[in-house]
Amino acid sequence: MARNLDPEKLAKLHDTSAILDRKYGERGTLTRSGFEENAYSAYYSEILRERRKELKITQQQLADKIGKERSYIAHIERGETDMQLSSFIKISNALGLNVSLIQSTMQA
């Protein structure tokens, strides 16, 4: 069932792109790129942490599986380190996650 949208309410909606542009600069600027990198880091660290918890394994157990220190896993889960792609894949595999690359339709 289709609803009629109220134009007045629609006009009050916030445009997230405009908000991000004001706060972090336009796409392609250093500040916006830094924000986006931090956002991706937080996103992927959350996925890894939630999967580890789902499997009911400790940070130490995960670290042992990949040959790293527990503190490294803690830093990753807090989004405090810029991990290499090889480390991300190794951790993902240890957690039973598949990593694949897809072609993006987004433009920079």
Buried (B, 14 or more C-beta within 10 A) or exposed (E): EEEEEEEEEEEEEEEEEEEBBEEBBEBEEEEBBEBEEEEEBEEBBEEBBEBBEEEEBEBEBBBBBBEBEBEBBBBBBEBEBEBEEEBBBBBBEBBEEEEEEEEEEEEE
